[in-house]
Amino acid sequence: MAASAYTPQEEQRMREQLDEIIRVSYQKIDEKDKDLVVKAFETAKEAHQHQRRKSGEAYMFHPLAVAKIVAERIGLGATSIAAALLHDTVEDTELTVDDIRLHFGDKIARIVEGLTKIKNIPIGQSDTDTSLQAENFRKLILTLNEDVRVILIKIADRLHNLQTLGSMPRHKQEKIASETLYIYAPLAHRFGLYNIKTELEDLSLKYLEPEIYNEIVRKLKETREQREEYIRKFTEIVEKDLKEFNIEFTITGRPKSIYSIYKKMKTKRVKFEEIYDILAIRIIYKGHPVVKIDRSIAWNIMSVVTYRFKHNPERMRNWIVQPKSTGYEALHITVLGPGNKWVEVQIRSERMNEIAERGYAAHYKYKQGQDEAQELGIERWLNQLQEILNEPVENTSELLDDIRLNLYSEEINVLTPKGDVISLPKGATVLDFAFHIHTQVGMHTRAARVNGRIVPLNHVLNSGDLVEIITSNQQTPKHAWLNITKTGRARSKIKAFLRQQENQIVNEGKEILQRKLRHLKMDLNEKNVNALQKYFKLKNSRDLFYKVGIGEITNDQLKAFAKSQSSVFRKLLQNPWPRKKTIQPSTPKVPDDAPNYDMIVFGPDEQHLDYTLANCCNPLPGDDIFGFVTINEGIKVHKKTCPNAIYLQSRYAHRIIPAIWIDSSKQEFKVRLRISGADRPGIVADITDLIARQLQFKMRHVDFDDQNGVFTGNITVYLQNTNQLKTLTLRLQQIEGVEKVEKL
């Protein structure tokens, strides 16, 4: 036998980690299961023995870490643990799927093969590869119905990759983090893996916005003692009352996740210190095996807490009467706690907490022994997803967007006329409801009656609405319906109908065009079709046939085309050998003093290329930026904090190019500022004096207004870089009465 490629210390660590996996496993591991896991470990260890990760660590520590996440945090059993240990063997070693099937059976082989299929589509450097990347995601989604364990192991794999991303190059960190926020975190959320979802989001933010991430982490550390003291005070007040009810419980507190704090700061445009509900307190009580009694205890606890503390009824969330489709159950209330601070209190039983922690696995654990005909929310979602995937698609990227729409959505519960409860994503319309009931109902929906009142198709539903659909055989889907539907199911059915309708028009248009050209003494051949496309400025022949089919291209226009072609022919006869005009390739004009000229350079070689600034984020000199190579508009420059950055980096990573600003001393950029605060005589004069006289910045479009002693002003200034913007903002905030300065 060949000598081991591992050091004795590595061998020992691996054995210790294997024992830890078996010890912390959520599912019971008997001797037979243990033998399976050990066998998978030995096979993977031997297969990976000559591989090392970028950090220099033996590769085998990666499958061990993934297996531990699968066993402990996701809560899957021995089959999944073994598959996790073997998940990279087929892709990265000489082992084949047949080898896995021979030694471990069909189930494990199918899971490993599913994980390998997800990885096996290369992401290259062309636009075609963008659809390949989307197709890769589609394969990932397709595995949900084949064996849901494939995607759960993939989520664990992605989590460990993020945990060890520090040794990767910067551009790969950004791509993996963007991809995680785009698809893997929403998937973890849909499976009820809230802790994993939170960690995926936090780690992604760490690599996409390191400065903001580190700042929030620092401030959370600074306020940790205050939070712990607050939890102690809250616990002391509630503990005595709850014990009178003979309720066994624990109270814990936790801050909001780093990513959720970041999102709140961004959407509400507030500082860390201005977020009032950073702390959430969780009461976890010892439940009861009878579900009804288990849930009633939560109501008792809520009554005790709200008796002691004033609560905000508008912020109550009841996930006990109607659990989320992920299986999540809890009561959420917001109360005015000690020191008159608003605090979110989450009330869960141990059973509810297990489902919240491990989602899918705990979901099925508690389903055992119940009515098997009772369909779980996650099962309903998987069935609906299968319907979407079964529809033929031309654009895989659009399919992914439709599926992703329903991954993160908050839910509402509405009623049918028979009293059945239907769960839909928040923001769903009556048209979404109609397609949820049945495809044919959706196809022929004319209007709806909500709570007894007639409403249009774009009416947005709220929880508790009673909905009745009004249909008509004359009604069929329109393109506008795509703008008023939110669910992937509705959108896929509408697109399928429109695609079928469009194909029919295209075929009819081709026949019509052939007849009309024949009358003009012309053939429908490739040469004439290309000439028609160019003449009417169309992208392809399909667009040409469609426009003819709907009558947008008329007989007169076709006659004009035929005449133009004969004119071109006559010119060629008069001058049969026209000289070709040589077109010099366009090169950016770089001034002689380029090192001192304000511009952006691209790539590691700092190339000077033509570019335009993206309107969606309006970058300023000094901002962290990247270039995005568009199809028709050259390079667009975006800020790394652009709202579209994650989408672009995830979906079109091969079209992202690094970019930096160089010397921005000679160009000025327009910046719009909104200034607000407490009004006083002379405050406008102080602001304008600072900008125009003291700092000598050009200023335009000054507009101030006040209401009830509070002023708001909009000013346009011309600056050279972000340092000037920071200086101006700081100086404005020092003026008496100015409370807030924000860039629009």
Secondary structure, 3 states (H helix, E strand, C coil): CCCCCCCHHHHHHHHHHHHHHHHHCCCCCCHHHHHHHHHHHHHHHHHCCCCECCCCCECCHHHHHHHHHHHHHHCCCHHHHHHHHHCCHHHHCCCCHHHHHHHHCHHHHHHHHHHHHHHCCCCCCCHHHHHHHHHHHHHHHHHHHHCHHHHHHHHHHHHHHHHCHHHCCHHHHHHHHHHHHHHHHHHHHHCCCHHHHHHHHHHHHHHHCHHHHHHHHHHHHHCHHHHHHHHHHHHHHHHHHHHHCCCCEEEEEEECCHHHHHHHHHHHCCCHHHCCCCEEEEEEECCCCCHHHHHHHHHHHHHHHHHHCCECHHHCEECCCCCCCCCCCCEEEEEEEHHHEEEEEEEEEHHHHHHHHHCHHHHHHHHCCCCCCCCCHHHHHHHHHHHHHHCCCCCHHHHHHHHHHCCCCCEEEEECCCCCEEEEECCCEHHHHHHHHCHHHHHCEEEEEECCEEECCCCECCCCCEEEEEECCCCCCCHHHHHCCCCHHHHHHHHHHHHHHHHHHHHHHHHHHHHHHHHCCCCCCHHHHHHHHHHHCCCCHHHHHHHHHCCCCCHHHHHHHHHHHHHHHHHHHHCCCCCCCCCCCCCCCCCCCHHHCCEEEECCCCECCCEEECCCCCCCCCCCEEEEECCCCCEEEEECCCCCHHHHHHHCHHHEEEEEEECCCCCCEEEEEEEEEECCCCHHHHHHHHHHHHCCCEEEEEEEEEECCEEEEEEEEEECCHHHHHHHHHHHHCCCCEEEEEEC
